[in-house]
Amino acid sequence: MTSNSYAANPDNYCYRHPDRQSFVLCQRCMRTICPECQTQAAVGVICPECLRDQKKSRTPAQKRAARRWGRGSGSVVSLGSGSSTKGMTTIFVITAVVYLLQLLGRVVPGLDVQNWLLFWAPYLYPEVTGTFQPWRIVTAAFTHGGFFHIALNMLALWMVGRSLEPLLGTWRFVTTYLLAAAGGSAAVGILSLATPVVGASGAVFGLFGALVVIGRHLGANMTGIYIVLGINLVMGFIPGFSISWQAHVGGLVIGALIGFVFTRTRKRSQRGLQIGLLVGVGVLIAALFLVPPLMGYISLT
């Protein structure tokens, strides 16, 4: 049964643009607002008037942080009202496609996507396995062991990504994700050489690490993030959980390092320095894969 009564209800139209129908409410005043009037908040969206009131109620420390990081100050990292999450969405899509291919591989002979993409450190040393497959350092982050594995990782990605990507911008967000994934693989290679791993947890922990460093720099209350990180880190050490704590720690450290780079190179004039430091982080991660042979874990002779 259908009805046109909703069209006559003024509550179904933006309070600032009465000709624009919408069903999205401001999370503070609960008035209807159209897409043009929506600003992404910590939870949901808020209207321009509530945003103005929120800015008026900021503490002096928050105002100083906004001036240092705002768009108008020439910074390369912004606390503006942008809400783009293209990078996060792209990661979602790629991860979902890979998982669907994994499922398809259960019924299609020869389509063993998980074994093609998982990370196993010996594949990086031709003298050991007779092959060199460096793409696994990153592709493991798009491969998962089951539905709950991918669901939990994507939920965590959504939780941190919707706050961090609008803050950093798409290319910095994706760069952080990929470098943290590589950092997690490097930690696994050093601390658990013979363990094959899959999953985005190292990359997600890297995002959390970057968010913690940037949030502290801005004077934000990070208590909730600390609790989430603590719980997940502890779970990795509990017997019975098939969780690679090495990847968690590696991703977290690299993400925190990248967050530090962003906080120290926020001016537009420092963009070249920022890119150079990010390249340096990548070189550092690559160098970490030299540790197993140097430590005698494997022989390259």
C-alpha positions in Angstrom: 0.0 0.0 0.0 1.4 3.4 -0.9 0.6 6.9 0.2 1.5 10.4 -0.8 1.1 11.8 2.7 4.9 12.0 3.2 5.1 14.6 0.4 2.8 17.0 2.2 4.7 16.7 5.5 7.0 19.7 6.0 9.2 17.7 8.3 10.3 15.8 5.3 11.9 18.9 3.7 15.1 20.7 4.6 14.4 23.5 7.1 16.8 25.8 5.2 15.6 24.8 1.7 11.9 24.0 1.9 11.8 22.9 -1.8 14.3 20.0 -1.2 13.0 16.8 0.2 15.2 14.9 2.6 15.0 12.2 5.3 18.3 13.0 7.0 18.2 14.6 10.4 20.7 16.8 12.2 22.1 14.7 15.1 21.9 17.7 17.5 18.7 19.5 16.8 16.9 16.7 14.9 15.7 19.0 12.0 15.7 17.7 8.5 18.6 18.8 6.3 19.5 18.3 2.6 22.9 17.2 1.4 24.1 20.8 0.9 23.4 21.5 4.6 25.0 18.4 6.0 28.4 18.5 7.8 29.9 15.2 8.9 30.2 14.9 12.6 31.7 12.3 14.9 28.3 10.4 14.7 26.0 11.3 11.8 25.7 14.8 10.4 24.9 18.2 11.8 23.3 21.4 10.3 25.0 24.7 9.7 23.5 26.3 12.8 24.6 23.5 15.1 28.0 23.6 13.5 28.3 27.3 14.2 27.2 26.8 17.9 29.7 23.9 18.2 32.5 26.1 16.9 31.5 28.9 19.5 31.7 26.4 22.3 35.3 25.2 21.5 38.0 25.5 24.1 40.9 27.9 23.5 43.2 24.8 22.8 40.7 23.5 20.2 40.6 26.9 18.5 44.4 27.1 18.4 44.5 23.6 16.9 41.9 24.5 14.3 43.9 27.6 13.3 47.1 25.6 12.9 45.4 22.8 10.9 42.6 24.6 9.1 42.3 25.1 5.4 42.8 28.9 5.7 46.2 28.6 7.3 47.9 27.0 4.3 48.1 23.5 5.9 48.3 20.2 4.0 46.2 18.4 6.6 42.8 19.9 7.4 40.1 19.9 10.0 37.6 21.3 7.5 34.1 20.2 6.9 34.9 17.8 4.0 33.6 14.3 4.4 35.1 12.5 1.4 35.7 8.8 2.0 36.6 7.7 -1.5 39.8 6.0 -0.3 38.0 4.0 2.3 35.2 3.1 -0.2 37.8 1.9 -2.7 39.4 -0.3 -0.1 36.0 -1.7 0.8 35.3 -2.6 -2.8 38.6 -4.2 -3.5 38.5 -6.2 -0.3 34.9 -7.4 -1.1 35.8 -8.4 -4.6 38.8 -10.4 -3.4 36.7 -12.1 -0.8 34.0 -13.0 -3.4 36.8 -14.5 -5.6 37.9 -16.5 -2.6 34.4 -17.9 -2.2 34.3 -18.6 -5.9 37.5 -20.4 -5.6 35.8 -23.0 -3.5 33.9 -24.3 -6.5 36.2 -23.3 -9.3 39.2 -25.6 -9.6 42.5 -23.7 -9.8 41.1 -20.4 -8.5 43.1 -20.3 -5.2 43.0 -16.6 -4.6 44.0 -16.8 -1.0 47.2 -18.7 -1.7 48.1 -16.3 -4.5 47.8 -13.2 -2.2 48.5 -14.2 1.4 51.8 -13.2 3.0 54.4 -15.8 3.7 57.9 -14.4 4.3 59.9 -17.1 2.5 58.3 -16.1 -0.8 60.5 -13.0 -0.6 63.7 -14.9 -0.7 64.3 -16.7 -4.0 67.3 -18.6 -2.6 64.9 -20.3 -0.2 61.7 -20.9 -2.2 62.9 -20.4 -5.8 60.4 -17.5 -6.2 60.2 -13.8 -5.5 56.7 -12.5 -4.9 56.9 -9.1 -3.2 53.2 -8.1 -4.0 52.2 -10.3 -1.1 53.5 -7.7 1.4 50.4 -5.6 0.6 47.9 -8.0 -1.0 47.6 -10.0 2.2 45.6 -7.0 3.6 42.9 -7.6 1.0 42.6 -11.3 1.7 40.6 -12.8 4.7 40.1 -16.2 6.3 36.3 -16.1 6.6 33.2 -14.0 6.9 33.7 -12.8 10.5 37.3 -12.0 9.8 36.5 -9.7 6.9 33.4 -8.3 8.7 35.3 -7.3 11.9 38.2 -5.8 9.9 35.9 -3.8 7.6 33.9 -2.6 10.7 37.1 -1.4 12.3 38.1 0.3 9.0 34.8 2.1 8.9 35.1 3.2 12.5 38.5 4.9 12.0 38.3 5.8 8.3 35.2 8.0 8.5 37.1 10.2 10.9 40.7 9.9 9.6 40.2 10.2 5.8 38.3 13.5 5.9 41.1 14.8 8.1 44.0 13.6 5.9 42.6 13.5 2.4 42.3 10.5 0.2 45.8 9.9 -1.0 47.3 10.3 2.5 44.8 8.0 3.9 45.4 5.3 1.3 49.2 5.7 1.6 48.9 5.3 5.4 46.8 2.1 4.9 49.2 0.5 2.4 52.4 1.4 4.3 50.9 0.1 7.6 49.9 -3.1 5.8 53.5 -3.5 4.6 54.7 -2.7 8.1 52.6 -5.4 9.5 54.0 -7.9 7.0 57.5 -6.8 7.9 56.9 -7.5 11.6 55.5 -10.9 10.8 58.6 -11.6 8.7 60.9 -10.7 11.6 59.0 -12.1 14.6 57.2 -15.1 13.0 59.0 -16.0 9.8 57.3 -19.3 9.0 53.7 -18.0 9.7 51.4 -17.4 6.7 49.0 -14.5 7.4 46.0 -12.8 5.8 43.8 -9.9 6.8 43.7 -6.1 7.0 44.2 -5.9 10.8 47.8 -4.6 10.4 46.7 -1.9 8.1 43.7 -1.0 10.3 46.0 -0.8 13.3 48.2 1.6 11.3 45.2 3.9 10.8 44.5 3.8 14.5 48.1 4.6 15.2 48.1 7.6 12.9 44.8 8.8 14.4 46.2 8.6 18.0 49.2 10.7 17.1 47.3 13.3 15.2 44.5 13.4 17.8 46.9 14.0 20.6 48.6 16.7 18.6 45.2 18.4 18.2 44.4 18.0 21.9 41.5 15.6 21.4 40.3 13.1 24.0 41.7 9.7 22.8 40.5 7.6 25.7 38.0 5.6 23.6 40.7 4.9 21.0 43.1 3.7 23.7 40.5 1.3 25.0 39.8 -0.2 21.6 43.5 -0.5 20.8 44.2 -2.1 24.1 41.5 -4.7 23.8 42.5 -5.7 20.3 46.2 -5.9 21.2 45.5 -8.1 24.2 43.3 -10.4 22.2 46.3 -11.2 20.0 48.2 -12.7 22.9 45.3 -14.9 24.2 45.8 -18.6 23.4 43.1 -19.9 21.1 42.7 -16.8 19.0 44.2 -17.1 15.5 45.4 -13.5 15.5 48.7 -12.3 14.3 49.8 -9.9 17.1 53.0 -9.3 15.1 51.0 -7.7 12.3 49.1 -5.6 14.8 52.2 -4.2 16.4 54.0 -3.6 13.1 51.1 -1.8 11.6 50.5 0.3 14.7 54.2 1.4 14.9 54.3 2.4 11.2 50.9 4.1 11.4 52.1 6.1 14.4 55.3 7.1 12.6 53.3 8.3 9.6 51.0 10.3 11.9 54.0 11.9 13.4 55.2 12.8 9.8 51.9 14.4 9.1 51.9 16.5 12.3 55.3 17.9 11.5 54.8 18.6 7.8 51.3 20.2 7.8 52.2 23.4 5.8 51.8 23.4 2.1 55.4 24.6 1.7 56.4 21.3 3.4 54.6 19.0 0.9 57.8 17.9 -0.8 59.3 17.1 2.6 56.2 15.2 3.6 56.4 13.0 0.4 60.1 12.5 0.9 59.5 11.3 4.5 56.8 8.9 3.4 59.1 7.5 0.8 61.6 7.1 3.6 59.1 5.2 5.7 58.7 2.8 2.7 62.4 2.4 2.4 62.6 1.6 6.1 60.0 -1.1 5.7 61.8 -2.6 2.8 65.0 -2.6 4.9 63.2 -4.5 7.6 62.9 -7.5 5.3 66.7 -7.8 5.3 66.6 -8.5 9.0 65.7 -12.3 8.8 68.8 -13.2 6.8 71.0 -10.8 8.8 69.8 -12.5 12.0 70.5 -15.9 10.6 66.8 -16.9 10.5 67.3 -18.0 6.9 70.3 -18.6 4.8 70.7 -16.9 1.4 73.7 -18.9 0.4 
